[in-house]
Amino acid sequence: MTRDECKAFDLKGESIGRIEVNVKESSKHVEVNLSDLRGYEKHVIVELMKETQTKTSKSNKALSPCPENCRAIILCEADKLSTDALPYIRWLLERYKADNMVFFCCSEVSKLQPIRSLCTLIQLLPPSKEEIVEVLEFIAKQEGIYLPHKFAEKISNSSKNNLRQAIRSFEACWHSCYPFKEDQVTLTGWEEDIANIAKNIVEERSPKQLYIIRGKLQTLIEHDVSPNFIFMCLVEEVKNHLQENLHPQVDGLYDEYNRYDESMIESEDEMGTKAIDPVKKNMRIFLRIEEFIARFMSWYNNQSRMGNAAGNTTLAGEGTSC
């Protein structure tokens, strides 16, 4: 039987003596999310391995060491491990390999290259659109929500086989408009986050704000939110905070960076590139968004200064400038 509990781990040689972590545990496994460990992954993992070794040796004295007699350690979001921690994790795996069975759950296996040779790669295929529809309809039934089958299919199609995104989208649509309508717009659930980023861009135009926004954009990318969707929504939300006479100039900035990205892709095609890596393409668009924001901040600061010099108060969001 699996139970949730909060475990304390001692941190030898660190400024804080211990860290408390939420884990899922049973007699056969222990599960921890590495994103909850605040940089102390090495300490927690080594303690889990030592604890598992002790429990295994006590309960299986008469049995020979083998995977079937080991307690499994499940590390979620393992691609969050730092490059400094991975060599140490490799050493731990080699030292405690007879007493531990470790599962590294990750989205990007390339980030675990230092331990790749010690692991068996198991690729989990994403759910089909039909399976996502079944899950959405099950959730709706459990919550007492009427979800038309066609609208469930619409959410599934927009999720691009990402179950977590489909559930988030379903929840966002339910909060936005219920009962559901046939022509209802399918929301992603990230619209409010993007709106807050746009508001921050207009209100405070500083290097510090740009750094903070970069982290927020990275979070969106990590959750598989389309960079194109982020870019378009961000521009529209920014315009909502500006006077209408400034909208054409914002659109011009967007067209400039969007067009530049498309021309880069076309040039790769002309050079004979067989296929454009979607990860690289998304990262390129992500960088374009950053460049757009920096350029907008600089442009809007100039507009503000000119407005102040002319005694014009039609601009919105006066704040700290770069």
N, C-alpha and C positions, 0 to 999 in steps of 0.2 A: 504493500500500500504506500503510495507516494504522499508525502506531507510537506508543507511549506514551513520553513523555520528560518530564524535569523542566527547565523553562526558568527562567533568572534574569532578573528585570526590575529595572532601576535605578529608584530612587525619589528623584527630585530634590526637595530641600527638605523631606524627611521625617526623622524621628529615626533611622530605620534606613535603611541605604544601599541595600539591595536585598531583594527577596522572591523565593523560589523557588516555582514553581507547576507542578503536574502538568497536562500538556496532551496532547491527541491531535492528531497532525499527519500530513498527507500533502502531496503536491505540489499538491493542489487545495483543501485546507482546513486550518484549525486550530480546535480546539475547546477551550474552557475553561469551567469551572464557576465562576460568580461568587461562590458561597458559600465558595470556597477562597481568596478574595483579601483577606480580613480588612480591608475598608474601603479598599483601594488600587485600586479598580476603574478609576478614571480613568487612573491611570498605566499599568496593564496594557493597557487598551483602546487608548490612544493609541500605545503601543509596537507593538502588534499591527498597527494600521493603517499606521504608518510602515514596518514591516517588510514588510507585504504590498505597499505601494506600491513599495518598492524592488525586491522580487522580480518584481513584475508589469512594471515598466518595463524591467528587464534582459532578461526572457524574451520580451517582446512589443514590441520597439522598432519593428518594421515593421508592427505591428497597431494599429488604432485602439482607444481605450479603450472597452470595452463589458463588460457583466456576464459574458459567456462567457469573457473573457480575464482575469477577476479571481479571486484566491484567496478562498474563502469564509471568513468569520470567524463561528464559531458560539458564541454566548454562552448557556450553559444557566443556568436559574434567573434569568433577566433581571429578573423582578419583585422581586429582592432589591436592585436599584439604588436608592440613596437619592434623595430628591427634590432634594438639592443637586447630585448628579452628573448628573442627567438633562439640564438645560440645557446643560452642557458636552458631553455625549454628542451632543446635537443639533447643536451647533456643529461637532463632529468629523465627523459624518455629512455635513454640508453641505460641509465643506472637502475631505474625501477621497472624495466620492461617485463620482468617476470611476474610482477605483482599488480600491474595496472593495465587497464584497457581504456585508452583515452580517445574520445571522439571530438575532433575539431570541426565545429559547424560554422561554415563561412560562405560568403557570396563570391569572394575573389580568392581562389586557391593560389594565384600567383604571389600573393602577399605572404604565403607560408612556405616559400621556396626553401629556406634553410632546414626545414623538417620534412620536406616533401618525400625524400628517399626512405624515410622511416615509416611512412604511412601508406595505407591502401586507399586510393581515391574512389569514392562512391558518389556518383553524380545523381542528384534527385531532379527529375524532370518537373517543370512547372505544371500546375493543374490545367486541364483543358477548359475551354469556355463553358462547356456543359457542366463540368464538375463545379465550377465557380457558381453557376446559376443554382445548382442544387444546394450549395452551402448558403447562399443568400436567402433562398426560399425557406431553408431550415431555420435560419436565424429569425426571419420575419415571423414564422409560425410560432417560435418560442416566445417572441416578444409581443405577439398579438397584433402584428402589423400586416395590413393587406398589401402585398407586393405583386402587381401584375407581372405575368411571365415575360411579356415583351419588354417591360421596363427593366426586369432583372437581366435579360439578354443584352439590353443596351448598356447597362453598367458593366457587365462582363466584357463586352467588346471593347469598351473604353479603358478597361484595366490592363489590357495587354498581358493576360495570363498571370497577373499578380494578385493573388488572393487577398493579401493584406490591404492593397490599394482598393480592391473592389469593396471590401467591408467598410473601409474608411469613406469611400464614395457613397455607398448606400446610406451610411449614417448622416453624412453631410446633406444628401438629398432629402432625407426624412426630416431633418431639422429645418431645412429651407422651405419645403412645401409638402404638406400632407393633408388630405389624401393625395397620392401621386396623380399627375396628369400625363396623358400620352405624349404631349409635346414638351414635357418638362426638360429643362437643361440638366445634363448630367454633371454634377459638381465633383471635384476631386477631393475636397476636404482640406486642401492647402490654400484656398483662396484668401482666407483670413490672414495666414502667415505672410503671404505675398503682399497683401494690402498694408500690413504693419511695416514691412520692409520699405515699401514706397513712401509711407508717411515719415519714417525715420530719415530717408534720403533727403526729403524736402526740408524737414525741420532742422536737421543738423548735418552740415556739409563739411566734414572734417576727416583727416586721415584715420583718427580713432574710429569714427563711425563706419568708414569704408572697411576697416579691418573686422569690425563686428559683423557687418553685413556679409562679408565674405564667408564667415563661419556659418551664418544662417543659410546662405545659398548652398553651401557644401552639404548641410543637413538635408535640404530638399533633394539634391542630386543623389545622396546616399539612399534616399527612400524611393528612388526610381521615378521621381517626378520629371516629366519631359522638360528639358531645357528650353525648347521652343515655346512650350506652354508658359513657363516661368517668365520668359522674355516678353511675350505678348501681354500677359496679365500685368506684369510690372509696369510696362509703359502706360497702359490704360489707367492703372491706379495712380501713377505719378501725375497724370494729366488731371485726375479728379481733385488734386490739391493745388492746381495752378489756374490762373486766369485763362479764359478761352483764347485770348489773342496770342498766348504762348504755345498753344497746342501744335500748330504747324511746325514750329522749330523742334519740338520734342519728337514729332513724327519723322522729321528729317534726320535727326540723330539716330533714331531706331532704324530707318531705312539704310542709312550709311553703314552701320555695323552689321545689319542683317544681310545686306547685299554683298558686303565684303566677305562674309562667311560663305555664302553661296558660290562666289567666284573662286574661293579657295578650293572648294569641293570639285567644281568643274575643272579646275586646272589639274587636279589629281587624276581625274578621269582621262584628260587629254594626254597625260604622261603615261597612261597605260596601266594604272593601278587596277588590279583585278577586282578588289572589293574594298569599300571604305569601312574600316573598323568602327562599329557604332559607339564603342567606348571612347575612342579618340575623337569622333565627331561630336559627341556630347560634351567632352571636355573642352573642345574648341569653342563651342557655343557658350559654355560656362565662362570661359575667359573673355569672350565678346561681351557678355553681360557685365562682367566686372569693368571692362574698359568703357562701356556705355555709361555705367554709374559714375565712374571717375570723371568722365567727360561732362556728364550732366551737372555734377557738383560744381565743376569749374565754370561752366557756362552760366549756371544759375547764380553763382556768386557774382559774376560780372553783371548780370541783369539786376541783381539786388543793389550793387554799388551804384550803377547808373540810375536806378530808380530813386535811391536815397539822395544822390546828388541833384536830381531834378525835382526833389520833393514829391515824388510819385509814390503812393502807398498802395498800388494795385497788386503788388506781388504778395504771394502767400508764403507762410512758413519761414519767416526770417529767423535765423539762428546762427550757431557757430559756423564759421567758414574755414575753408582750407587756407 
